Structures are given as structure tokens and as C-alpha cells.
């Protein structure tokens, strides 16, 4: 069984899955619009949660939140399921495929056989679409891949029930009800307001203040944790930024594209100006990632390299605080 499903590559998995599932139903919603309405731009430091033996720094909300917010704001109803065992998860998936219904799955990255080795690490918040099955092989539309791919029954069950932090537990989801017309105007405003609230939150681990907290820790890590652990933590930060969800610069570029679309829909030229500003901030996040990577790869010639990247992060937090205050005022 093979559903007539069109694969579209995207920059981020959850946005791409949502956009592709909606396009399959006839709604031409772009990845940036899903991301913006779903308030996907975020920053949080979670010291008590470890991934790959390092504290979590996330540039996005928890898995599924973007789709949940998007669906609620535009009037779409979504069904979600988690399972205790592989057998029930497999039966539920195949039942939907028999109904000609492609479904989204949350999976672990480490055992995705079609991923290059350097991208396979223990992270359980990846998303993909299953759109068919041929004998013992599932047809996969992974939005971060250029083309469609496949996983065997054994491989798919393994990634659906990956262990560790944010274990997916067979998480399966798909839209079941759509309004006659998506209410984009009000949804866009709600999406922007939530991002501004989160990024300007008066909490030391969230938003721009969370960035400043991390900057302080970067200065302390070499002496407090030792260079080896400090470099591991810094490498984890860059990986969370640039590989797990394209969070740092990549998310700013996506958000800039969203603001461009929003400027047209809301007839608000100020949003177009701000789209250029957040794109420039995204470029600076990429510069930060390059400089940080030089440190943990032992290629930095800077004597005070940790303080330098901490200064960059403080500067980014200051720029984003100004940006989100202007964005909040613009709507």
C-alpha cells in the first residue's frame, strides 16, 4: 500500500511534517507559517535534564508543541496516540495507512539507518511521515531529507521506541478535522505574542535571560568542570543550536521568512522590516557557532576564547531583547 503523498524538503522536522500533512489535505501552508503560528522560536536552559551527558539547551519548545499550537490557532483537530508496546503501535499505524491516511511519528535519531553517521546521536524528538508500506518496508517522508526513504519494520519499531530523555513511546499523530478556511490573521498575532512573551520572560533559564545565564556558565566551565568537560558542554550547545532542529541561526531565518509572509497577510510593513533584523541576528548566531566550534575542536587561537564566545552570546541576548520588544509593539 502506497499513499499518493508528495514529499517536500524543509529546514526543520516538525514544521516540515505539519506543512506536508496539510499540503496533502489541500492546504498550502508553508513551513515558516507553521513555525510562526506555532510559536516555534524559543530558548531554555534545563540544567537537571541531560542529553549526551550534558545539560539541555533547547532552541525550540517541547516536541509536538508547535503542531499543537498551530492546530488550535487555525482550528484544526489532531489525534495523538502513544503506546506501551510495539505490537499495538504497529497495528495502529497500519490501520491508518489502510485508510489512506499518512501519519506523523516522533522518533529517535540514533538508529535512523538513512542518516549519515555524524548525525546519528541520542535525540528522541525527531519527526517524520509514514505514507505507505511495501512488504516488510515502510515508506518514509523525512522532511529534512532531500528525497523519500525507507525503514524496515524492525528499524521503524526501534526508533519509535527509542529509550532515554523524551522517549517517543510510539508517538503517532495526524489531523482529523479542518475548518472551511484557516483563520490565519488571528493565529499569526497569537503566535507572535507567545514568542515575545517567552523570549522576554523574567526567568533566568528562559528566553534572552536564559542566554545570559549560559554566557555566565561558559566563562566558569573551564575552571569549574575542566577543559574536557567544558568543551563537551560547548559542543553540545552548538549541536543543539545547529543540528538538533537548526535552532540558532536556522530558526531565526525561518522566523524571518514567517514575518515576511505575515507582513503581507496582516498588511503590516513593520513586520517586513523586522524580518530583515531577525535574519541578521541569525547570521550572528552562526558566527557564534563557528567560534564556539573552534574551541571544542581545539582550533581556536584565542587565549581568552571562552570569554569571547560568552561575550558574543550576551550581545545576541541584548539584540534579541530589543528585537522582541519592537515585535511586540508592532502587533
N, C-alpha and C positions, 0 to 999 in steps of 0.2 A: 504494500500500500504506500502510495506516494501522493501527498497533497500538493496541489499546484501553488507553490509558495515561492515568492520572489525574494531572493537574498539581497540585502543592501548592507554594505560595509559601513561601520560607524567608528567613532573615536572611543566610545565608552560602552561597555556591555549592556548595562541595564537600560540606558537610554535607547540603545540600538534595538534591543529586544522589544521594548514597548513600541517604538516607532514602526518596526517591521510587522508586529502583530496588528497594529492599527491600519497600516497600509494594506495588509491582507484583507481587512474588512472594508476597505474603500475610503479610509480617512487619511488624507495626505498630510500627515503631521511630521515635521522634521525632528531630527534628533535634538537640536538646540531648543526647540519649543517644548519638547517633553522635559528636558533638563531644567529649563527656566520655570515652567509652571510647577514642576515637581520640587522646586527649591533645592536643586542638587548641589549648589555651591555651599561648602561648609568647612569648618576646621575644628578639630577637637583632639586634645591630648588625653590619653587614658592610661595613666601610669600603672594601674593594677592589672591591666589586660596585656598579655604578652603574645606576640606573633613572631615566630623565628627567634625566640629568646631575647626580644627587645620590646620595649613599651610601644603601644599602638599610637600612631599619629595618623588620623584619618582626615582626608580632604573631602569627604562625602558623608551623607547620613548613612544609617544602618541599611543593609541590603533590603530592598523591597519598598523603602520609604518613598523613593522618587515616584515609582509607579503608583503607590497608594495615594499620595498627594495629588498627582496628576489626574488619576481617575476620579477622585472625589470632586476636584475642582471643575472638571469639564462634564461631569455627570455620567461617567462610565462605571458599571459594576464589574467587579473582578472576583473570580473564585480562586481560593488558595487552599492547598492541601499539604500536610506533612504526614509522614508515615513512620510506623515503628519498625517495619521490615521491608526488605527489597521486593518480596513477592507481591505484597499489596500495592507498592509503588509502581511496579511494573504493570500490573493489571490495570490500574487507573490510567496510566499513560497510554497503554494500547487501546483502551476503551475510547479515549478522546481521539486518537488517530483514526480509529474505525469510524468515528463520527465526522471525519474530515476536518478536524479541529487541531491546528498547530498549537503547541503549548510552550510556555516558558519554563525553564528549570534553573534553580540555583545549584551550583556545583562547586566542587573543589578543583583548584587549578593543577595541583601537583601531579595527578595521574592522567591529565588530558594528553593522550598519546599524539595528537596532531600539533601540540605546542612545541616550539623549539626548547631544547633542554634548559637554556638560560632563563626562560620564562616560567619554568615549572617549579614552583615553590609552594609552601603550605599556606594557602589562602583560600578560604571557603565561601567567598562572596561573588563568584563569577556567575554570569548569566548567559544562557544560550536558548535557542529554539530547536525543538524536535519536530520535524514536519513529515516523517514517514519512517517506514521500516521495510527492509528487503531481506528476507530470510532471517539471519541472526544479527543483522546490522541495522543500526538506527541512522537515519539521515539527519544531519546536524547543520543548522544555520547559526554559526557563531559570529555575531556581528563585528567582532574585532578582526576576523579573518577575511581575506580578500575574496575567497570563494567558499562554497559549501563544502562540508567534510562529512566524515562518518565516525561512529564509535560502535564497537561490538556491544552486545548485551552485557557481557561481563564488565567491559570498560565503563559503560554508562552507569551501571549499578554502583561501581566502585566510586565514581566521582559524585554521584547523588548522595552517597552515604559516607563521604569523607569525614574523618574524625578531627577533633581539635576545636579551636575557637570558632564560633559562628558556624558550627556544623549544620549543613543544609537539611539533613533528615528527610531527604527525598522531596524537598520543597518543589511543588508544581503549581503553576498559576496560568490563568488565561481570562480574557474579557468575555463577559456573557451578555451584557446589555449596553446599548448605545442610545443616546438621545438622537432626535432627528437632526439636530445641529449642535455642534460643540460650542459652548459659551466661552470663547477664548478671551474676550476683553476682561471680564471679571476674574477669570482664572489667572491671567497674566499678572494683574495687580496683586492678587493674593500671594502668588509665587514670589514676587519681588519683595513684598512686605515681610514674608517669613525669612528670606535670606538676609535682609537688612537687620531684622531682629536678632537672628542667630549670630551674625558676624559682629554685631555691636553689643553682644550680651555682656553684662557686668560680672562675668565669671572668669576666673584665672585660667581655666583649661579650655575655653571655647572662644571661637572667633579670633579677632585681632589680639585680644588679651592672651589667648592660648598661644599665639605665635610668639609673643613676648616672653611667656613662660618657657617655651622651648629654647628661645635665644639665651636666656639665663642659664639653662641647663647645659647647653652646648659649651659655654665658657667653663663650666665646672667639670664636665665629663672626663677630660684627660687626667686631671689630678685626682678626682674622686674615684673614678672607675678604672683608670689605667688607659693607655693609648689603644690597646687592642679592643677593649670593650667600647671605648668612645668611638672608634672608627666603625665598629659594628652597628652601634646605635645610629650613627650618622648615615651609614649606608642604608639602614632600614628606613630612615626618614626620606631619603632620596627615592628609594624603591616605592614607598607608599605614595610619594609625590608623582613620580614619572612613569611607573609601571603598573601599579595596582590602581586602575581607574583613571590614569592620566591626570591625577588630581591637581597638581600645582599649576604649571603653565597651561596644560591642556584644558583644564576645566575653565580657566579664565578665557581662553579662546572660544570655547563653546558658548560661554555666557555672553561674550561679546556678540556672537552671531545671533543669540537669542534676543538681545537688546535691539539689534538691527531690525529683526522681524517685528518685535514688539513696538518699535517706533512707528512702523507703518500701520499696524493694526490699531494702535491707540492714537494715531495721528499726533505723536509727541516727539518733536525733533530733538529734544534734550536727551532722550534715550539713545539716539544715534551718536551724539557727542560722547556720552558715557561709554558706549560700546567701544569706541576707539581708545578711551582711557584704560578700560579693564584689559584690553588686548595688549597695551604697552606694559601694564603690570604683569601680565602673563609672560612677556619677554624677560622681565627681570627675575621672575621665578625660575625660568630656565637658566639664567645666568647663575643664580644661587645654586641650582642643582649641579651645574658644571664645576663650580668652585668647590662645593662640598665633596663631589666625587673625586676630585684631585687629592683631597686629604685622605680619604679612606683607601684610595688606591696607591697612597704614598708617592704621589707625583707632584705635590704642592711644594713650591719653593719658598712659600711664605713662612717666616719664623713665628708669626702670630696668627696662623691660619684659622684656628678655631674662633678667635675673637672676630676675625674679619667676616666669616660667614654668619656669625651671630649678629654683627652689625647690619649685614645685608637683610637678615630676617626682621630685625627691628624696623629698618627702613621700609620694608614691604608692609609691615603691620601698620605703620603710620600712613602710608599711601592708601591702603585699603580702608582704614578708618575714615579718611577724608572722602574716599570714593563712595562708600556705602551711606554716609551721611547725605551726600549730594543725590544719590539714587533714591533714598527715602523721601527726600524733599521733592524730587522730580515727579513722583506719582501721588 
